[in-house]
Amino acid sequence: MDAAVGVAASLGLVHPTACGLGGDCFMLYYHQKTKKVYGLNGSGRSSSTLKPEHLRSVTKQLSPLFVTVPGAACGWLSGLERFGSGKLSVEEIFEGTIKLATEGFPVDVLSSREWSQSLERIEFWNNGSFQNNNQNGIELMTKTPSKSGGLLGADPVSDGSVSGSGSGGSGGSGGSGGSDGSGGSGGCAPLPGQLFSNVGYAEVLKKLIKEGRKGFYEGQVAESIIQCLNLHCDTKEEKEGIIQLEDLKRHRTEFVEPIHTTYRNLDVWEIPPNGQGITVLIALNL
């Protein structure tokens, strides 16, 4: 579990279009001593104030109403508390990720491509412009592509190194940027091999280390999430239906009984709904 959480935290940094602190987590854990499989549902709920009429009023592809409570941070800590080795502290488990976020890491080819394809969504959370003094999205864009970056090597001191300034991740892949990796706002995705750092991501992990789940679901981080959503509310219905500070504060990880089937004398386990694993078990029994 220690290794799984450490890797998950790092993936949220180096591959932000796929996972991260802004998302959820689901875990299946096999306990060797008891020979039992345990389930962890680290997904967040929708807003406690959300009503069907709020959703019926939406006419755009991206709306703050679609954002649920991010459950990953609490899920990681809950997994460590329940199944961790006890030999490593949370600080030690996050140490490598914090170093990568602070000192920078070379962006891989796949991440760079998906990063570029996701610029439209990243820009949305930055109010459509890299020039806005709004950190929601700036941390995942660069002002200009690296001149010497790429697989042949970037100069980490001069134009080959870029730095973000916030925390979080993009809301999945989709949308499109320019063919050169630039978006309509002038913000760009880092190129393959280019060094990229995200100091804000490191700061959030430090809050989890120091304050536990309260470091994410209460205080500055929680308030920043709600502030970001409010900035993107265009209608009264959106303002009424987005997640609230109390929704974040109430969030808890749920330990669940995994669902199971056999396939060719093999045991197959999945997380029950609201996870989608049940479709795998159904398919295996067709």
HUVENDA-V958522 format. One record per pair of residues at least 24 apart in sequence whose ideal C-beta (glycine too) atoms are under 7 Angstrom apart, sorted by the first residue. I is the first residue (numbers start at 1). J is the second residue. Records with the same first field share a line. If there is no record, write none. Layout:
I=J ; J
This chain:
1=29 ; 79 ; 80 ; 83 ; 84
2=80 ; 84 ; 85 ; 88 ; 93
5=76 ; 79 ; 80 ; 93
6=93 ; 96 ; 97
8=76
9=76 ; 94 ; 97 ; 205
10=96 ; 97 ; 100
12=169
13=97 ; 100 ; 101 ; 198 ; 201
14=100 ; 105 ; 111
15=111
16=140 ; 169 ; 170
17=111 ; 114 ; 115 ; 118 ; 170 ; 172 ; 173
20=72 ; 168 ; 169
21=70 ; 72 ; 73 ; 167 ; 168 ; 169 ; 204
22=70 ; 168 ; 169
23=70 ; 72
24=70 ; 71 ; 72
25=71 ; 72 ; 75 ; 76
26=271 ; 275
27=75 ; 79
28=258 ; 269 ; 271
29=83
37=258 ; 269
38=255
39=255 ; 256 ; 257 ; 258 ; 271
40=75 ; 78 ; 79 ; 253 ; 255
41=254 ; 256 ; 271 ; 275
42=71 ; 72 ; 74 ; 75 ; 78 ; 253
43=71 ; 274
44=68 ; 69 ; 70 ; 71 ; 251
45=69 ; 247
47=241 ; 242 ; 243 ; 244 ; 247
48=244 ; 247
49=240 ; 241 ; 244
50=241
51=241
53=237
54=237 ; 240 ; 241
57=235 ; 237
62=121 ; 124
63=238
64=229 ; 232 ; 233 ; 238 ; 242
65=238 ; 241 ; 242
67=229 ; 242 ; 243
68=243
69=243 ; 247 ; 248 ; 251
71=251 ; 253
73=208 ; 213 ; 216
74=213 ; 217 ; 251 ; 252 ; 253
75=253
77=208 ; 212 ; 213
78=253
90=208 ; 209
91=209
94=205 ; 209
97=205
98=202 ; 205 ; 206
101=197 ; 198 ; 199 ; 201 ; 202
102=197 ; 199 ; 202
103=197
104=156 ; 161 ; 195 ; 196 ; 197
105=195 ; 196
106=193 ; 194 ; 195
107=190 ; 191 ; 192 ; 193 ; 194 ; 196
108=192
109=192
112=189 ; 190 ; 191 ; 192
114=173
115=189 ; 190
116=177 ; 181 ; 189
117=173 ; 174 ; 175 ; 176 ; 177
118=170 ; 173 ; 174 ; 175
119=175 ; 177 ; 183 ; 187 ; 189
120=175 ; 176 ; 177 ; 183
121=170 ; 171 ; 172 ; 174 ; 175
122=170
123=183 ; 184 ; 185 ; 187
125=228
127=231
128=185
129=185
130=185 ; 186 ; 187
135=165 ; 166
136=166 ; 228
138=164 ; 165 ; 166
139=164 ; 165 ; 166 ; 167 ; 198 ; 200
140=164 ; 170
141=187 ; 188
142=187 ; 188 ; 190
143=187
144=188
145=180 ; 181 ; 182 ; 188 ; 191
146=191 ; 194
149=191 ; 193 ; 194
150=191 ; 192 ; 193
151=192 ; 193
153=193
154=193 ; 194 ; 195
156=195
160=194 ; 195
161=195
162=190 ; 194 ; 196
163=197 ; 199
164=197 ; 198 ; 200
165=199 ; 200
166=200
167=200 ; 201 ; 203 ; 204
217=248 ; 249 ; 251
218=249
222=248
261=285
